[in-house]
Structures are given as structure tokens and as C-alpha cells.
């Protein structure tokens, strides 16, 4: 009897272990992060690739990785860049823009589809496209540059706290949150802003075939709806993502219903998922780790 009981206990332990292993495996799969390819229709034959640019542009590495992959893939004849972004850092926006220009060097086409927002750096990268689609209510434009940082000098004075700085030159600690900007600081930063702004204007003028003087006349940081942007020649057509895919298919002689390939959406970590359930956006908490930087970004 005791031997039979031991066997039953062992069987229960084995089954329990297998069940636990299965649950852990499913849990790991659901919350894992990865960038495996997700072919929506077919892996075989010529196709159109979709690359998504969502949220604040803080890094260019993943987008550039995808662009290089599809550039090297001979079966990919065109790209639809889906932009839903208020922009972000100047450098990553410029890096994505330059990689898009390289993508076109191989005779491949780029069509941009704008989502809810494609402003500032989001619009900058769109200017590399052959054709830009916007929804009538898309927020776009915001052509300009911003450099901002917090200043806590008054707060530090109230609590009796100060920061000592030893520097090699008068302008070395520009952006120090412990002091107000000096006139010299502001003059230097404005020169940097002006130069970066001229780079933005140049990219819009080149990409859209517009005169730089005209671009400057509308590049005061103003935002536009998709319909306004069409009238200003900042976009080519009003339409949806499906319209952009159909256009990319036509341009690459694949027809209006081409095969489409795109990567799976990024799976958020368990922590992000839990915060999301509580209504907390972890992306917006990153300001705690930021330092002063130049941004092509629409700020609200």
C-alpha cells in the first residue's frame, strides 16, 4: 500500500512540474521581447515592407536595422513608413532620414503614411519619401528645433542647497539646472538652434521640392492638419495606411494589393504591462533620466 501511495505522489509531482513548466513557458512567451519577422500574407515573391515609427524618437538603431534588412532583401520592392510620432532627438531623426535616402538608392520606393501625429522629427523623416499620405486630421508640421532643461535654482536656494562647478571655460556648463542662463549661454545656444533649424529647412526643401524661402515662411513651429498640410504642399495626398500600401504597390509594379511584410510589434516588458494596467505610461517617466539635448519635437 505504501509503495502504491509513493507512486501516486511521484505522479502528482511530475504532472504538477509539467504544468508549472508549461505555465512558465507561456508566460515567458507572452511577455518576451523580440523582433521576429511577421509575414502578413506570404513569404514568397516580391512584396512591400512596412516599418513603423511610433512614439518619441529617442533612438534610431531599431528602425535603421529594419531599413537595412529590407534594403538588402531583393524581394522587397517598396517601403511604407508608418509614422505616428511627435518627433524626438535631432541626431536619431537625421540618422533615420539618411538611411531612408540610402534605401531609395537601390531603386526602391518609399511611401509615408501619417497616423495621428507626424510632427517635427516625425515630419523630418517623412521628407525622405517619394510620396506622403496624411489623414485629414493628422497633426503634422511643427518644423523647428527646441532645446530645454529645468532650472531648480530658486528651489535649491530655499532649501539651502547649492552646486559647486569647476569648469574649463565660461560656457562649459550650459544647461546646468542649478543656475539661470547667462546672456552668453543664450547666445551660444541660439546659434546652435539656428544651425540645426537650417538643416531641417534644407531637408524639407530638398525632400518636397520647395524653395527654402517658402519653407522658412511656414516653418515657425506651427502645426497643421493633414488637409492644411496638403494645401501647403507638405504632403502629397490624403489617405489611410491602406491607400499608402496600394500606392507603394503601384509604384513598384506589384498592383494595388501587394504582398506585405512587417515585423511583429514590440512586446512590452512585464513591468510596462503592469504599469499600463494602472494607467501609468512608463515612457513619460523617462524625463527623470534625461539631460539637455537638441530636439526636433512637437511639445504639448
N, C-alpha and C positions, 0 to 999 in steps of 0.2 A: 504493500500500500504506500509506504514512504517513498519507494522508488518511482511509483507512478506519479505521486504528487510532485516530486522533484522534476520529472519530465514536463509536467503541465506548467510549473513555474518557469522552467527554462524556455518553453514555447512562448509563454506570455512575454517574457523578457525580449526574446528575439523579435516577435511581432511588434512589440512596443518600440524597439530600437529602429526597425524598418520604417514604422510610421513616423517616428521622430525625424529620421533621416530624410524622408520624403517631404515633410513639412518644412524643414530647414532648406532643402533644395528649392522648393517652390518659393519660399521667402527670399532666398538669395537671388533667384531669377527675376522676381518682381521688382526688387529694389536695386538690382545691379545697374551699373552704368556701362554703356558700351556704344559703339558706333558701327555695328554690323550693318551691311547693306540690306535695304528692304526694297525689293523689286515689286512694284505695284502691279505690273501687268506681265512682263516677260523679260527673262534674262537674254533672250536670243534676238539678234538683229539690231538694226540702227534704232536709236532712241533719243529722247530728250531727258536731260537730268534736271532735277530740282534741288536747289540749295537754299536753305532758309537762314535768314539773318534776323534773329529775334532778340528783343531787349537791348540793353545798353551795350555798345561795342567797347568792351574793355580789353579784349584780346583778339588777334587775327588768326591765331595758329590753326584752330579747327576749321575755319572757313577756307583758309588757304590750302589746308590738307585736302579738303574735298574738291576744291577747284583744280588742284594738280592731278588728283586721281581721275577726274572726268576729262581733263585735258589730255592725259596720256591714254585714255580709253578711246580707241578708234571707232567704237560703235556709238559713242555719244556725239551727236552732230550739232546739238544746240543746248543751251542752258537757260533755265528760267530761274531767276534770282528773286525769291520771295522776301521782301523787306518789310518788316514790322518793327521799326526801331526809331528811337528819338536821336540816334547818333551816339557819340561817345568820344573816346580819345582820338586826338588828331593822328598820331602815328599809326594805330591799328586801322583806322579808316583809310588812310593813304595806302597802307600795305595791301588791303583788300582791293582797293581801286586799281593799283598797279598790277596785281595778279589777274584781275579781270581783263585788263588790256592785253596781258600775255596770252590769256585764254583765246582771245579773238585772233591772235597772230596765226593760229593754225587753221584759219578759215572757218572757225565755228562761230555761231551766232549767240548773242545774249539778249534775252528779253527780261525786263524787270516787271514784277507785279507788286504794287504797293498795297499794304494792308491798311490797318487803322492809322498808323503813323510811319512816315518815311521822311524824317526831317533831319536837318543839319548833316551830321555824318552819314545818316541813312540816305539822305539825298545825294551826298557826295559820291558814295559808291554806286548809286544808280546811274550817275552820269557816264559810267563806262559802258552802258548798254547800247545796243543798236536801236531798241525800241523800249519805251517806258509806258506801262499801263498804270493808271491810278483809278481808284473808285471815286465817284463824285464827292464823297465826304471824307476822303483821305486827308489827313493833316500832313502837309509837306512844306518844302521851303526851309525857312529858318537858316538861311545862308549867312554864316558868320562864325565868329570864334569867341570863346569865353574862357577866362582864367579866374577862378575864385578860390578863396580859402577863408576859414573862420578866423576871427580875431578875438581873443579872450583877455585882452589887456585889462579892461575895466573890472572884470570878474576876478582876475588874479590880484589886482590892487586891493580889492575889498577883503580878500581872504589872506592878504599878506604874503602872497607867493610871487616870485619873480624868476626869470630865466636868465642865466649868465651865458653870454655868447662870446667866443673868441674867434675872429674871422680874419681871412687874408685880405679882404677888400670890402669896401663900403656896401657893395651890392650882393655880397655872398649869401646873406641870409634873407633874401627877398622871399616873402611868404611865411615868415616866422609869425606864428599865431600869437606870440607874446607881446607884439608891438604893432603900432599903427604903421602904415606905409608912409615913407617919406616921398617928397616930390621927385627925387632921383629914382626911387624904386618904381614909381608910377610911370615915369618917362621911359625907363628901360623896358618895362612890361608892355607898354603900349607899342613900342617899336617891334617887339616880338609878335604881338597880336596883329599888327598891321601887315607884317610879312606873311604870317600864316593865313590871314584873310585873303591876301592877294593870290596865294596858292589855291585857295578854294574857288575864288572868282575865275582863275585861269582854268581850273578843271571843269567848271560849269560851261564856260565859254567854248572850250575845246570839245567837250562831250556833246553839247547841244547845238553847236554850230552858230553861236550867238556872238555878237560884238561885246567885248569886255565892258565897254562904257554902259551898254544896256544892262548887262548883268549887275553892275555896281548900282544902277538906279533902283533895282528891286532887291538888292542884297543887303538890306539893313537889319536883318534878323527877323523880318516879318514871316509869319506862317500863312499858308494858303490852303484852301480846299483843293481837292483834285480838279474840280471844274475850273477854279480860278487859275490853277497851275497850267491847265490846258490852254487857256486864253493867253497866258504869259509865255507860252512855248517852253515851259519847264518839263512838261510831259507830252507824250505823243497821242495817247488815246485814253478814253475812259472805258474801263472793263474790269472783269474779275480775273482770278487766277486761271480759270478755265480758258478765258479769252487769250491770256498770255501764252498758255500751253499750245493752243491752236495756232497762234501766230508763230511761235517757235517751230512748230511742225511745218507750217507753210514755208517759212524761210529756209528750212533745211531739206525741203522736198520730201517730207515724210507725211504730208497730209495734215488735216485739221484734227485728227485723232491719233497722235503718235503714241508709241510705247513710251512709258515714263519710268524713270528710276530715281529713287532718293533714299537717303539713309534713314534709319529708324530715329525717332525722336529721342533726345537725351532723356534718360530716366533719372529723375531726381533721387538724391540720397534719402535714407530713412528719416534723417533729421529734418531735411527740407519738407518731406511729406507730412511729418508730424506738425511742424510749424504752419504748413499750409492749411491743415485741418483747423488750426487755431486762428486762421486769418492773418498770420504774420508772414510777410514777404521777406525772406532772408536776403534776397538780392539788395533790398533797400537798407539793410543793416551794414552793408559793406563800407558805408561812409566813415565808419569808425577806423578803418584801416587805410584811408586814402591820404595822399599827400597832394600838394598843389600840382596841377597839370593843365596843359592846354587841351581844350575840348571843342570838337565840332558837335555840339549837343544842344537840343531843344530842351530848355529847363522850364518846369512849371512849379 
